């Protein structure tokens, strides 16, 4: 699953995953991705800065749910520093 609010970036990531043989499902915000991920995700690419729930909070929720705590997560960001 790709969770990215910028359509061009979302499409670029999904396209590259699919070219590598990994089916990609895209969502624009973490809130809509959460329940869907619990049923279908094997891995997740998440933007750090999302509208509503941040990528960091989304990752914390995945880890708190027994159904998704083992789902690998790759965090993306355009931020220059963590602070």
mmCIF file of the N, C-alpha and C atoms, coordinates in Angstrom:
data_MODEL
# 
_entry.id   MODEL 
# 
loop_
_atom_site.group_PDB 
_atom_site.id 
_atom_site.type_symbol 
_atom_site.label_atom_id 
_atom_site.label_alt_id 
_atom_site.label_comp_id 
_atom_site.label_asym_id 
_atom_site.label_entity_id 
_atom_site.label_seq_id 
_atom_site.pdbx_PDB_ins_code 
_atom_site.Cartn_x 
_atom_site.Cartn_y 
_atom_site.Cartn_z 
_atom_site.occupancy 
_atom_site.B_iso_or_equiv 
_atom_site.pdbx_formal_charge 
_atom_site.auth_seq_id 
_atom_site.auth_comp_id 
_atom_site.auth_asym_id 
_atom_site.auth_atom_id 
_atom_site.pdbx_PDB_model_num 
ATOM 1   N N  . UNK A 1 1  ? 0.833  -1.165 0.000   1.00 0.00 ? 1  UNK A N  1 
ATOM 2   C CA . UNK A 1 1  ? 0.000  0.000  0.000   1.00 0.00 ? 1  UNK A CA 1 
ATOM 3   C C  . UNK A 1 1  ? 0.884  1.236  0.000   1.00 0.00 ? 1  UNK A C  1 
ATOM 4   N N  . UNK A 1 2  ? 0.497  2.216  -0.791  1.00 0.00 ? 2  UNK A N  1 
ATOM 5   C CA . UNK A 1 2  ? 1.188  3.500  -0.850  1.00 0.00 ? 2  UNK A CA 1 
ATOM 6   C C  . UNK A 1 2  ? 0.243  4.549  -0.270  1.00 0.00 ? 2  UNK A C  1 
ATOM 7   N N  . UNK A 1 3  ? 0.687  5.239  0.772   1.00 0.00 ? 3  UNK A N  1 
ATOM 8   C CA . UNK A 1 3  ? -0.111 6.314  1.374   1.00 0.00 ? 3  UNK A CA 1 
ATOM 9   C C  . UNK A 1 3  ? 0.644  7.617  1.135   1.00 0.00 ? 3  UNK A C  1 
ATOM 10  N N  . UNK A 1 4  ? 0.141  8.384  0.186   1.00 0.00 ? 4  UNK A N  1 
ATOM 11  C CA . UNK A 1 4  ? 0.796  9.630  -0.243  1.00 0.00 ? 4  UNK A CA 1 
ATOM 12  C C  . UNK A 1 4  ? -0.278 10.602 -0.710  1.00 0.00 ? 4  UNK A C  1 
ATOM 13  N N  . UNK A 1 5  ? -0.225 11.848 -0.234  1.00 0.00 ? 5  UNK A N  1 
ATOM 14  C CA . UNK A 1 5  ? -1.263 12.820 -0.581  1.00 0.00 ? 5  UNK A CA 1 
ATOM 15  C C  . UNK A 1 5  ? -1.001 13.572 -1.876  1.00 0.00 ? 5  UNK A C  1 
ATOM 16  N N  . UNK A 1 6  ? 0.202  13.522 -2.416  1.00 0.00 ? 6  UNK A N  1 
ATOM 17  C CA . UNK A 1 6  ? 0.523  14.181 -3.679  1.00 0.00 ? 6  UNK A CA 1 
ATOM 18  C C  . UNK A 1 6  ? 0.308  13.173 -4.813  1.00 0.00 ? 6  UNK A C  1 
ATOM 19  N N  . UNK A 1 7  ? -0.687 13.409 -5.687  1.00 0.00 ? 7  UNK A N  1 
ATOM 20  C CA . UNK A 1 7  ? -1.010 12.425 -6.734  1.00 0.00 ? 7  UNK A CA 1 
ATOM 21  C C  . UNK A 1 7  ? 0.168  12.025 -7.624  1.00 0.00 ? 7  UNK A C  1 
ATOM 22  N N  . UNK A 1 8  ? 1.003  12.962 -8.021  1.00 0.00 ? 8  UNK A N  1 
ATOM 23  C CA . UNK A 1 8  ? 2.130  12.631 -8.903  1.00 0.00 ? 8  UNK A CA 1 
ATOM 24  C C  . UNK A 1 8  ? 3.131  11.713 -8.205  1.00 0.00 ? 8  UNK A C  1 
ATOM 25  N N  . UNK A 1 9  ? 3.420  11.996 -6.949  1.00 0.00 ? 9  UNK A N  1 
ATOM 26  C CA . UNK A 1 9  ? 4.363  11.163 -6.195  1.00 0.00 ? 9  UNK A CA 1 
ATOM 27  C C  . UNK A 1 9  ? 3.750  9.796  -5.932  1.00 0.00 ? 9  UNK A C  1 
ATOM 28  N N  . UNK A 1 10 ? 2.467  9.778  -5.585  1.00 0.00 ? 10 UNK A N  1 
ATOM 29  C CA . UNK A 1 10 ? 1.762  8.518  -5.348  1.00 0.00 ? 10 UNK A CA 1 
ATOM 30  C C  . UNK A 1 10 ? 1.826  7.622  -6.591  1.00 0.00 ? 10 UNK A C  1 
ATOM 31  N N  . UNK A 1 11 ? 1.563  8.211  -7.750  1.00 0.00 ? 11 UNK A N  1 
ATOM 32  C CA . UNK A 1 11 ? 1.593  7.448  -8.994  1.00 0.00 ? 11 UNK A CA 1 
ATOM 33  C C  . UNK A 1 11 ? 2.998  6.948  -9.309  1.00 0.00 ? 11 UNK A C  1 
ATOM 34  N N  . UNK A 1 12 ? 4.008  7.782  -9.085  1.00 0.00 ? 12 UNK A N  1 
ATOM 35  C CA . UNK A 1 12 ? 5.394  7.396  -9.341  1.00 0.00 ? 12 UNK A CA 1 
ATOM 36  C C  . UNK A 1 12 ? 5.806  6.199  -8.474  1.00 0.00 ? 12 UNK A C  1 
ATOM 37  N N  . UNK A 1 13 ? 5.474  6.250  -7.193  1.00 0.00 ? 13 UNK A N  1 
ATOM 38  C CA . UNK A 1 13 ? 5.833  5.157  -6.285  1.00 0.00 ? 13 UNK A CA 1 
ATOM 39  C C  . UNK A 1 13 ? 5.083  3.881  -6.671  1.00 0.00 ? 13 UNK A C  1 
ATOM 40  N N  . UNK A 1 14 ? 3.770  3.997  -6.884  1.00 0.00 ? 14 UNK A N  1 
ATOM 41  C CA . UNK A 1 14 ? 2.960  2.825  -7.233  1.00 0.00 ? 14 UNK A CA 1 
ATOM 42  C C  . UNK A 1 14 ? 3.439  2.197  -8.539  1.00 0.00 ? 14 UNK A C  1 
ATOM 43  N N  . UNK A 1 15 ? 3.732  3.024  -9.525  1.00 0.00 ? 15 UNK A N  1 
ATOM 44  C CA . UNK A 1 15 ? 4.197  2.525  -10.821 1.00 0.00 ? 15 UNK A CA 1 
ATOM 45  C C  . UNK A 1 15 ? 5.507  1.760  -10.678 1.00 0.00 ? 15 UNK A C  1 
ATOM 46  N N  . UNK A 1 16 ? 6.442  2.303  -9.905  1.00 0.00 ? 16 UNK A N  1 
ATOM 47  C CA . UNK A 1 16 ? 7.732  1.633  -9.713  1.00 0.00 ? 16 UNK A CA 1 
ATOM 48  C C  . UNK A 1 16 ? 7.581  0.324  -8.940  1.00 0.00 ? 16 UNK A C  1 
ATOM 49  N N  . UNK A 1 17 ? 6.705  0.291  -7.960  1.00 0.00 ? 17 UNK A N  1 
ATOM 50  C CA . UNK A 1 17 ? 6.462  -0.957 -7.238  1.00 0.00 ? 17 UNK A CA 1 
ATOM 51  C C  . UNK A 1 17 ? 5.900  -2.014 -8.183  1.00 0.00 ? 17 UNK A C  1 
ATOM 52  N N  . UNK A 1 18 ? 4.930  -1.610 -9.003  1.00 0.00 ? 18 UNK A N  1 
ATOM 53  C CA . UNK A 1 18 ? 4.315  -2.561 -9.930  1.00 0.00 ? 18 UNK A CA 1 
ATOM 54  C C  . UNK A 1 18 ? 5.305  -3.039 -10.995 1.00 0.00 ? 18 UNK A C  1 
ATOM 55  N N  . UNK A 1 19 ? 6.177  -2.147 -11.468 1.00 0.00 ? 19 UNK A N  1 
ATOM 56  C CA . UNK A 1 19 ? 7.212  -2.564 -12.416 1.00 0.00 ? 19 UNK A CA 1 
ATOM 57  C C  . UNK A 1 19 ? 8.149  -3.592 -11.791 1.00 0.00 ? 19 UNK A C  1 
ATOM 58  N N  . UNK A 1 20 ? 8.312  -3.527 -10.471 1.00 0.00 ? 20 UNK A N  1 
ATOM 59  C CA . UNK A 1 20 ? 9.141  -4.486 -9.749  1.00 0.00 ? 20 UNK A CA 1 
ATOM 60  C C  . UNK A 1 20 ? 8.400  -5.750 -9.358  1.00 0.00 ? 20 UNK A C  1 
ATOM 61  N N  . UNK A 1 21 ? 7.135  -5.853 -9.767  1.00 0.00 ? 21 UNK A N  1 
ATOM 62  C CA . UNK A 1 21 ? 6.366  -7.065 -9.501  1.00 0.00 ? 21 UNK A CA 1 
ATOM 63  C C  . UNK A 1 21 ? 5.530  -7.039 -8.228  1.00 0.00 ? 21 UNK A C  1 
ATOM 64  N N  . UNK A 1 22 ? 5.410  -5.872 -7.598  1.00 0.00 ? 22 UNK A N  1 
ATOM 65  C CA . UNK A 1 22 ? 4.628  -5.757 -6.372  1.00 0.00 ? 22 UNK A CA 1 
ATOM 66  C C  . UNK A 1 22 ? 3.343  -4.994 -6.656  1.00 0.00 ? 22 UNK A C  1 
ATOM 67  N N  . UNK A 1 23 ? 2.176  -5.642 -6.497  1.00 0.00 ? 23 UNK A N  1 
ATOM 68  C CA . UNK A 1 23 ? 0.924  -4.912 -6.696  1.00 0.00 ? 23 UNK A CA 1 
ATOM 69  C C  . UNK A 1 23 ? 0.844  -3.741 -5.711  1.00 0.00 ? 23 UNK A C  1 
ATOM 70  N N  . UNK A 1 24 ? 0.404  -2.583 -6.185  1.00 0.00 ? 24 UNK A N  1 
ATOM 71  C CA . UNK A 1 24 ? 0.339  -1.402 -5.331  1.00 0.00 ? 24 UNK A CA 1 
ATOM 72  C C  . UNK A 1 24 ? -1.091 -0.886 -5.260  1.00 0.00 ? 24 UNK A C  1 
ATOM 73  N N  . UNK A 1 25 ? -1.531 -0.619 -4.050  1.00 0.00 ? 25 UNK A N  1 
ATOM 74  C CA . UNK A 1 25 ? -2.827 -0.015 -3.802  1.00 0.00 ? 25 UNK A CA 1 
ATOM 75  C C  . UNK A 1 25 ? -2.554 1.336  -3.164  1.00 0.00 ? 25 UNK A C  1 
ATOM 76  N N  . UNK A 1 26 ? -3.200 2.373  -3.636  1.00 0.00 ? 26 UNK A N  1 
ATOM 77  C CA . UNK A 1 26 ? -2.880 3.721  -3.172  1.00 0.00 ? 26 UNK A CA 1 
ATOM 78  C C  . UNK A 1 26 ? -4.025 4.350  -2.396  1.00 0.00 ? 26 UNK A C  1 
ATOM 79  N N  . UNK A 1 27 ? -3.667 5.129  -1.382  1.00 0.00 ? 27 UNK A N  1 
ATOM 80  C CA . UNK A 1 27 ? -4.611 5.921  -0.600  1.00 0.00 ? 27 UNK A CA 1 
ATOM 81  C C  . UNK A 1 27 ? -3.978 7.288  -0.386  1.00 0.00 ? 27 UNK A C  1 
ATOM 82  N N  . UNK A 1 28 ? -4.815 8.332  -0.267  1.00 0.00 ? 28 UNK A N  1 
ATOM 83  C CA . UNK A 1 28 ? -4.302 9.696  -0.119  1.00 0.00 ? 28 UNK A CA 1 
ATOM 84  C C  . UNK A 1 28 ? -4.159 10.130 1.324   1.00 0.00 ? 28 UNK A C  1 
ATOM 85  N N  . UNK A 1 29 ? -4.724 9.374  2.272   1.00 0.00 ? 29 UNK A N  1 
ATOM 86  C CA . UNK A 1 29 ? -4.584 9.738  3.682   1.00 0.00 ? 29 UNK A CA 1 
ATOM 87  C C  . UNK A 1 29 ? -4.531 8.475  4.533   1.00 0.00 ? 29 UNK A C  1 
ATOM 88  N N  . UNK A 1 30 ? -3.929 8.604  5.699   1.00 0.00 ? 30 UNK A N  1 
ATOM 89  C CA . UNK A 1 30 ? -3.716 7.456  6.584   1.00 0.00 ? 30 UNK A CA 1 
ATOM 90  C C  . UNK A 1 30 ? -5.016 6.928  7.181   1.00 0.00 ? 30 UNK A C  1 
ATOM 91  N N  . UNK A 1 31 ? -5.977 7.801  7.413   1.00 0.00 ? 31 UNK A N  1 
ATOM 92  C CA . UNK A 1 31 ? -7.240 7.360  8.018   1.00 0.00 ? 31 UNK A CA 1 
ATOM 93  C C  . UNK A 1 31 ? -7.961 6.353  7.145   1.00 0.00 ? 31 UNK A C  1 
ATOM 94  N N  . UNK A 1 32 ? -8.006 6.589  5.844   1.00 0.00 ? 32 UNK A N  1 
ATOM 95  C CA . UNK A 1 32 ? -8.689 5.648  4.948   1.00 0.00 ? 32 UNK A CA 1 
ATOM 96  C C  . UNK A 1 32 ? -7.855 4.401  4.687   1.00 0.00 ? 32 UNK A C  1 
ATOM 97  N N  . UNK A 1 33 ? -6.558 4.488  4.884   1.00 0.00 ? 33 UNK A N  1 
ATOM 98  C CA . UNK A 1 33 ? -5.677 3.352  4.630   1.00 0.00 ? 33 UNK A CA 1 
ATOM 99  C C  . UNK A 1 33 ? -5.685 2.335  5.764   1.00 0.00 ? 33 UNK A C  1 
ATOM 100 N N  . UNK A 1 34 ? -5.902 2.796  6.988   1.00 0.00 ? 34 UNK A N  1 
ATOM 101 C CA . UNK A 1 34 ? -5.802 1.921  8.157   1.00 0.00 ? 34 UNK A CA 1 
ATOM 102 C C  . UNK A 1 34 ? -6.652 0.671  8.103   1.00 0.00 ? 34 UNK A C  1 
ATOM 103 N N  . UNK A 1 35 ? -7.975 0.785  8.019   1.00 0.00 ? 35 UNK A N  1 
ATOM 104 C CA . UNK A 1 35 ? -8.822 -0.411 7.996   1.00 0.00 ? 35 UNK A CA 1 
ATOM 105 C C  . UNK A 1 35 ? -8.557 -1.288 6.782   1.00 0.00 ? 35 UNK A C  1 
ATOM 106 N N  . UNK A 1 36 ? -8.282 -0.669 5.659   1.00 0.00 ? 36 UNK A N  1 
ATOM 107 C CA . UNK A 1 36 ? -8.027 -1.410 4.436   1.00 0.00 ? 36 UNK A CA 1 
ATOM 108 C C  . UNK A 1 36 ? -6.748 -2.214 4.562   1.00 0.00 ? 36 UNK A C  1 
ATOM 109 N N  . UNK A 1 37 ? -5.750 -1.621 5.190   1.00 0.00 ? 37 UNK A N  1 
ATOM 110 C CA . UNK A 1 37 ? -4.450 -2.280 5.360   1.00 0.00 ? 37 UNK A CA 1 
ATOM 111 C C  . UNK A 1 37 ? -4.569 -3.512 6.251   1.00 0.00 ? 37 UNK A C  1 
ATOM 112 N N  . UNK A 1 38 ? -5.421 -3.436 7.258   1.00 0.00 ? 38 UNK A N  1 
ATOM 113 C CA . UNK A 1 38 ? -5.580 -4.566 8.177   1.00 0.00 ? 38 UNK A CA 1 
ATOM 114 C C  . UNK A 1 38 ? -6.030 -5.822 7.434   1.00 0.00 ? 38 UNK A C  1 
ATOM 115 N N  . UNK A 1 39 ? -6.715 -5.649 6.327   1.00 0.00 ? 39 UNK A N  1 
ATOM 116 C CA . UNK A 1 39 ? -7.224 -6.786 5.568   1.00 0.00 ? 39 UNK A CA 1 
ATOM 117 C C  . UNK A 1 39 ? -6.302 -7.259 4.455   1.00 0.00 ? 39 UNK A C  1 
ATOM 118 N N  . UNK A 1 40 ? -5.507 -6.346 3.865   1.00 0.00 ? 40 UNK A N  1 
ATOM 119 C CA . UNK A 1 40 ? -4.804 -6.699 2.626   1.00 0.00 ? 40 UNK A CA 1 
ATOM 120 C C  . UNK A 1 40 ? -3.314 -6.392 2.559   1.00 0.00 ? 40 UNK A C  1 
ATOM 121 N N  . UNK A 1 41 ? -2.764 -5.636 3.443   1.00 0.00 ? 41 UNK A N  1 
ATOM 122 C CA . UNK A 1 41 ? -1.375 -5.169 3.282   1.00 0.00 ? 41 UNK A CA 1 
ATOM 123 C C  . UNK A 1 41 ? -0.335 -6.203 3.660   1.00 0.00 ? 41 UNK A C  1 
ATOM 124 N N  . UNK A 1 42 ? 0.686  -6.275 2.819   1.00 0.00 ? 42 UNK A N  1 
ATOM 125 C CA . UNK A 1 42 ? 1.878  -7.046 3.157   1.00 0.00 ? 42 UNK A CA 1 
ATOM 126 C C  . UNK A 1 42 ? 3.033  -6.111 3.474   1.00 0.00 ? 42 UNK A C  1 
ATOM 127 N N  . UNK A 1 43 ? 2.944  -4.889 2.980   1.00 0.00 ? 43 UNK A N  1 
ATOM 128 C CA . UNK A 1 43 ? 3.919  -3.844 3.294   1.00 0.00 ? 43 UNK A CA 1 
ATOM 129 C C  . UNK A 1 43 ? 3.257  -2.496 3.017   1.00 0.00 ? 43 UNK A C  1 
ATOM 130 N N  . UNK A 1 44 ? 3.918  -1.443 3.487   1.00 0.00 ? 44 UNK A N  1 
ATOM 131 C CA . UNK A 1 44 ? 3.314  -0.123 3.374   1.00 0.00 ? 44 UNK A CA 1 
ATOM 132 C C  . UNK A 1 44 ? 4.387  0.937  3.170   1.00 0.00 ? 44 UNK A C  1 
ATOM 133 N N  . UNK A 1 45 ? 4.141  1.846  2.230   1.00 0.00 ? 45 UNK A N  1 
ATOM 134 C CA . UNK A 1 45 ? 4.987  3.007  2.004   1.00 0.00 ? 45 UNK A CA 1 
ATOM 135 C C  . UNK A 1 45 ? 4.158  4.206  2.438   1.00 0.00 ? 45 UNK A C  1 
ATOM 136 N N  . UNK A 1 46 ? 4.659  4.965  3.405   1.00 0.00 ? 46 UNK A N  1 
ATOM 137 C CA . UNK A 1 46 ? 3.869  6.043  4.006   1.00 0.00 ? 46 UNK A CA 1 
ATOM 138 C C  . UNK A 1 46 ? 4.639  7.355  3.978   1.00 0.00 ? 46 UNK A C  1 
ATOM 139 N N  . UNK A 1 47 ? 3.953  8.404  3.532   1.00 0.00 ? 47 UNK A N  1 
ATOM 140 C CA . UNK A 1 47 ? 4.511  9.755  3.595   1.00 0.00 ? 47 UNK A CA 1 
ATOM 141 C C  . UNK A 1 47 ? 4.504  10.193 5.057   1.00 0.00 ? 47 UNK A C  1 
ATOM 142 N N  . UNK A 1 48 ? 5.559  10.849 5.482   1.00 0.00 ? 48 UNK A N  1 
ATOM 143 C CA . UNK A 1 48 ? 5.664  11.332 6.859   1.00 0.00 ? 48 UNK A CA 1 
ATOM 144 C C  . UNK A 1 48 ? 4.610  12.391 7.133   1.00 0.00 ? 48 UNK A C  1 
ATOM 145 N N  . UNK A 1 49 ? 4.446  13.325 6.179   1.00 0.00 ? 49 UNK A N  1 
ATOM 146 C CA . UNK A 1 49 ? 3.524  14.445 6.361   1.00 0.00 ? 49 UNK A CA 1 
ATOM 147 C C  . UNK A 1 49 ? 2.270  14.225 5.520   1.00 0.00 ? 49 UNK A C  1 
ATOM 148 N N  . UNK A 1 50 ? 1.180  13.860 6.173   1.00 0.00 ? 50 UNK A N  1 
ATOM 149 C CA . UNK A 1 50 ? -0.101 13.624 5.517   1.00 0.00 ? 50 UNK A CA 1 
ATOM 150 C C  . UNK A 1 50 ? -1.167 14.515 6.136   1.00 0.00 ? 50 UNK A C  1 
ATOM 151 N N  . UNK A 1 51 ? -2.219 14.807 5.393   1.00 0.00 ? 51 UNK A N  1 
ATOM 152 C CA . UNK A 1 51 ? -3.308 15.569 5.998   1.00 0.00 ? 51 UNK A CA 1 
ATOM 153 C C  . UNK A 1 51 ? -4.019 14.713 7.047   1.00 0.00 ? 51 UNK A C  1 
ATOM 154 N N  . UNK A 1 52 ? -4.481 15.331 8.110   1.00 0.00 ? 52 UNK A N  1 
ATOM 155 C CA . UNK A 1 52 ? -5.153 14.562 9.171   1.00 0.00 ? 52 UNK A CA 1 
ATOM 156 C C  . UNK A 1 52 ? -4.135 13.821 10.013  1.00 0.00 ? 52 UNK A C  1 
ATOM 157 N N  . UNK A 1 53 ? -4.152 12.518 9.932   1.00 0.00 ? 53 UNK A N  1 
ATOM 158 C CA . UNK A 1 53 ? -3.234 11.677 10.693  1.00 0.00 ? 53 UNK A CA 1 
ATOM 159 C C  . UNK A 1 53 ? -1.869 11.621 9.995   1.00 0.00 ? 53 UNK A C  1 
ATOM 160 N N  . UNK A 1 54 ? -0.800 11.912 10.727  1.00 0.00 ? 54 UNK A N  1 
ATOM 161 C CA . UNK A 1 54 ? 0.542  11.876 10.131  1.00 0.00 ? 54 UNK A CA 1 
ATOM 162 C C  . UNK A 1 54 ? 0.978  10.433 9.865   1.00 0.00 ? 54 UNK A C  1 
ATOM 163 N N  . UNK A 1 55 ? 2.003  10.305 9.044   1.00 0.00 ? 55 UNK A N  1 
ATOM 164 C CA . UNK A 1 55 ? 2.573  8.989  8.782   1.00 0.00 ? 55 UNK A CA 1 
ATOM 165 C C  . UNK A 1 55 ? 3.128  8.353  10.044  1.00 0.00 ? 55 UNK A C  1 
ATOM 166 N N  . UNK A 1 56 ? 3.679  9.170  10.942  1.00 0.00 ? 56 UNK A N  1 
ATOM 167 C CA . UNK A 1 56 ? 4.219  8.661  12.207  1.00 0.00 ? 56 UNK A CA 1 
ATOM 168 C C  . UNK A 1 56 ? 3.090  8.071  13.066  1.00 0.00 ? 56 UNK A C  1 
ATOM 169 N N  . UNK A 1 57 ? 1.995  8.796  13.174  1.00 0.00 ? 57 UNK A N  1 
ATOM 170 C CA . UNK A 1 57 ? 0.853  8.289  13.948  1.00 0.00 ? 57 UNK A CA 1 
ATOM 171 C C  . UNK A 1 57 ? 0.266  7.036  13.292  1.00 0.00 ? 57 UNK A C  1 
ATOM 172 N N  . UNK A 1 58 ? 0.216  7.024  11.976  1.00 0.00 ? 58 UNK A N  1 
ATOM 173 C CA . UNK A 1 58 ? -0.279 5.856  11.256  1.00 0.00 ? 58 UNK A CA 1 
ATOM 174 C C  . UNK A 1 58 ? 0.570  4.625  11.561  1.00 0.00 ? 58 UNK A C  1 
ATOM 175 N N  . UNK A 1 59 ? 1.886  4.805  11.560  1.00 0.00 ? 59 UNK A N  1 
ATOM 176 C CA . UNK A 1 59 ? 2.797  3.695  11.877  1.00 0.00 ? 59 UNK A CA 1 
ATOM 177 C C  . UNK A 1 59 ? 2.578  3.206  13.300  1.00 0.00 ? 59 UNK A C  1 
ATOM 178 N N  . UNK A 1 60 ? 2.395  4.129  14.234  1.00 0.00 ? 60 UNK A N  1 
ATOM 179 C CA . UNK A 1 60 ? 2.150  3.743  15.627  1.00 0.00 ? 60 UNK A CA 1 
ATOM 180 C C  . UNK A 1 60 ? 0.868  2.918  15.750  1.00 0.00 ? 60 UNK A C  1 
ATOM 181 N N  . UNK A 1 61 ? -0.150 3.282  15.009  1.00 0.00 ? 61 UNK A N  1 
ATOM 182 C CA . UNK A 1 61 ? -1.402 2.525  15.041  1.00 0.00 ? 61 UNK A CA 1 
ATOM 183 C C  . UNK A 1 61 ? -1.234 1.133  14.440  1.00 0.00 ? 61 UNK A C  1 
ATOM 184 N N  . UNK A 1 62 ? -0.437 1.027  13.375  1.00 0.00 ? 62 UNK A N  1 
ATOM 185 C CA . UNK A 1 62 ? -0.163 -0.290 12.800  1.00 0.00 ? 62 UNK A CA 1 
ATOM 186 C C  . UNK A 1 62 ? 0.511  -1.193 13.825  1.00 0.00 ? 62 UNK A C  1 
ATOM 187 N N  . UNK A 1 63 ? 1.473  -0.631 14.555  1.00 0.00 ? 63 UNK A N  1 
ATOM 188 C CA . UNK A 1 63 ? 2.205  -1.416 15.548  1.00 0.00 ? 63 UNK A CA 1 
ATOM 189 C C  . UNK A 1 63 ? 1.327  -1.809 16.743  1.00 0.00 ? 63 UNK A C  1 
ATOM 190 N N  . UNK A 1 64 ? 0.322  -1.025 17.041  1.00 0.00 ? 64 UNK A N  1 
ATOM 191 C CA . UNK A 1 64 ? -0.558 -1.299 18.184  1.00 0.00 ? 64 UNK A CA 1 
ATOM 192 C C  . UNK A 1 64 ? -1.622 -2.356 17.865  1.00 0.00 ? 64 UNK A C  1 
ATOM 193 N N  . UNK A 1 65 ? -1.852 -2.638 16.597  1.00 0.00 ? 65 UNK A N  1 
ATOM 194 C CA . UNK A 1 65 ? -2.885 -3.592 16.174  1.00 0.00 ? 65 UNK A CA 1 
ATOM 195 C C  . UNK A 1 65 ? -2.223 -4.935 15.877  1.00 0.00 ? 65 UNK A C  1 
ATOM 196 N N  . UNK A 1 66 ? -2.649 -5.989 16.552  1.00 0.00 ? 66 UNK A N  1 
ATOM 197 C CA . UNK A 1 66 ? -2.039 -7.310 16.359  1.00 0.00 ? 66 UNK A CA 1 
ATOM 198 C C  . UNK A 1 66 ? -2.113 -7.790 14.912  1.00 0.00 ? 66 UNK A C  1 
ATOM 199 N N  . UNK A 1 67 ? -3.148 -7.360 14.183  1.00 0.00 ? 67 UNK A N  1 
ATOM 200 C CA . UNK A 1 67 ? -3.306 -7.791 12.787  1.00 0.00 ? 67 UNK A CA 1 
ATOM 201 C C  . UNK A 1 67 ? -2.259 -7.168 11.871  1.00 0.00 ? 67 UNK A C  1 
ATOM 202 N N  . UNK A 1 68 ? -1.701 -6.023 12.257  1.00 0.00 ? 68 UNK A N  1 
ATOM 203 C CA . UNK A 1 68 ? -0.791 -5.299 11.358  1.00 0.00 ? 68 UNK A CA 1 
ATOM 204 C C  . UNK A 1 68 ? 0.570  -4.974 11.981  1.00 0.00 ? 68 UNK A C  1 
ATOM 205 N N  . UNK A 1 69 ? 0.839  -5.450 13.182  1.00 0.00 ? 69 UNK A N  1 
ATOM 206 C CA . UNK A 1 69 ? 2.086  -5.052 13.839  1.00 0.00 ? 69 UNK A CA 1 
ATOM 207 C C  . UNK A 1 69 ? 3.338  -5.577 13.144  1.00 0.00 ? 69 UNK A C  1 
ATOM 208 N N  . UNK A 1 70 ? 3.200  -6.585 12.303  1.00 0.00 ? 70 UNK A N  1 
ATOM 209 C CA . UNK A 1 70 ? 4.358  -7.127 11.581  1.00 0.00 ? 70 UNK A CA 1 
ATOM 210 C C  . UNK A 1 70 ? 4.474  -6.577 10.163  1.00 0.00 ? 70 UNK A C  1 
ATOM 211 N N  . UNK A 1 71 ? 3.567  -5.692 9.742   1.00 0.00 ? 71 UNK A N  1 
ATOM 212 C CA . UNK A 1 71 ? 3.611  -5.132 8.389   1.00 0.00 ? 71 UNK A CA 1 
ATOM 213 C C  . UNK A 1 71 ? 4.826  -4.204 8.268   1.00 0.00 ? 71 UNK A C  1 
ATOM 214 N N  . UNK A 1 72 ? 5.744  -4.489 7.324   1.00 0.00 ? 72 UNK A N  1 
ATOM 215 C CA . UNK A 1 72 ? 6.888  -3.594 7.133   1.00 0.00 ? 72 UNK A CA 1 
ATOM 216 C C  . UNK A 1 72 ? 6.416  -2.225 6.641   1.00 0.00 ? 72 UNK A C  1 
ATOM 217 N N  . UNK A 1 73 ? 7.056  -1.166 7.132   1.00 0.00 ? 73 UNK A N  1 
ATOM 218 C CA . UNK A 1 73 ? 6.689  0.202  6.762   1.00 0.00 ? 73 UNK A CA 1 
ATOM 219 C C  . UNK A 1 73 ? 7.931  0.946  6.288   1.00 0.00 ? 73 UNK A C  1 
ATOM 220 N N  . UNK A 1 74 ? 7.815  1.600  5.135   1.00 0.00 ? 74 UNK A N  1 
ATOM 221 C CA . UNK A 1 74 ? 8.854  2.490  4.634   1.00 0.00 ? 74 UNK A CA 1 
ATOM 222 C C  . UNK A 1 74 ? 8.292  3.900  4.739   1.00 0.00 ? 74 UNK A C  1 
ATOM 223 N N  . UNK A 1 75 ? 8.995  4.766  5.453   1.00 0.00 ? 75 UNK A N  1 
ATOM 224 C CA . UNK A 1 75 ? 8.558  6.152  5.621   1.00 0.00 ? 75 UNK A CA 1 
ATOM 225 C C  . UNK A 1 75 ? 9.264  7.027  4.588   1.00 0.00 ? 75 UNK A C  1 
ATOM 226 N N  . UNK A 1 76 ? 8.503  7.922  3.963   1.00 0.00 ? 76 UNK A N  1 
ATOM 227 C CA . UNK A 1 76 ? 9.045  8.882  3.007   1.00 0.00 ? 76 UNK A CA 1 
ATOM 228 C C  . UNK A 1 76 ? 8.804  10.291 3.501   1.00 0.00 ? 76 UNK A C  1 
ATOM 229 N N  . UNK A 1 77 ? 9.699  11.187 3.177   1.00 0.00 ? 77 UNK A N  1 
ATOM 230 C CA . UNK A 1 77 ? 9.480  12.584 3.527   1.00 0.00 ? 77 UNK A CA 1 
ATOM 231 C C  . UNK A 1 77 ? 10.333 13.481 2.645   1.00 0.00 ? 77 UNK A C  1 
ATOM 232 N N  . UNK A 1 78 ? 9.828  14.696 2.456   1.00 0.00 ? 78 UNK A N  1 
ATOM 233 C CA . UNK A 1 78 ? 10.596 15.714 1.750   1.00 0.00 ? 78 UNK A CA 1 
ATOM 234 C C  . UNK A 1 78 ? 11.205 16.693 2.756   1.00 0.00 ? 78 UNK A C  1 
ATOM 235 N N  . UNK A 1 79 ? 10.982 16.429 4.030   1.00 0.00 ? 79 UNK A N  1 
ATOM 236 C CA . UNK A 1 79 ? 11.510 17.320 5.077   1.00 0.00 ? 79 UNK A CA 1 
ATOM 237 C C  . UNK A 1 79 ? 13.020 17.281 5.086   1.00 0.00 ? 79 UNK A C  1 
ATOM 238 N N  . UNK A 1 80 ? 13.611 18.407 5.430   1.00 0.00 ? 80 UNK A N  1 
ATOM 239 C CA . UNK A 1 80 ? 15.064 18.506 5.472   1.00 0.00 ? 80 UNK A CA 1 
ATOM 240 C C  . UNK A 1 80 ? 15.649 17.919 6.748   1.00 0.00 ? 80 UNK A C  1 
ATOM 241 N N  . UNK A 1 81 ? 14.881 17.989 7.865   1.00 0.00 ? 81 UNK A N  1 
ATOM 242 C CA . UNK A 1 81 ? 15.380 17.422 9.105   1.00 0.00 ? 81 UNK A CA 1 
ATOM 243 C C  . UNK A 1 81 ? 14.213 16.876 9.938   1.00 0.00 ? 81 UNK A C  1 
ATOM 244 N N  . UNK A 1 82 ? 14.526 16.048 10.895  1.00 0.00 ? 82 UNK A N  1 
ATOM 245 C CA . UNK A 1 82 ? 13.510 15.386 11.694  1.00 0.00 ? 82 UNK A CA 1 
ATOM 246 C C  . UNK A 1 82 ? 12.718 16.347 12.565  1.00 0.00 ? 82 UNK A C  1 
ATOM 247 N N  . UNK A 1 83 ? 13.375 17.376 13.102  1.00 0.00 ? 83 UNK A N  1 
ATOM 248 C CA . UNK A 1 83 ? 12.697 18.326 13.977  1.00 0.00 ? 83 UNK A CA 1 
ATOM 249 C C  . UNK A 1 83 ? 11.589 19.043 13.240  1.00 0.00 ? 83 UNK A C  1 
# 
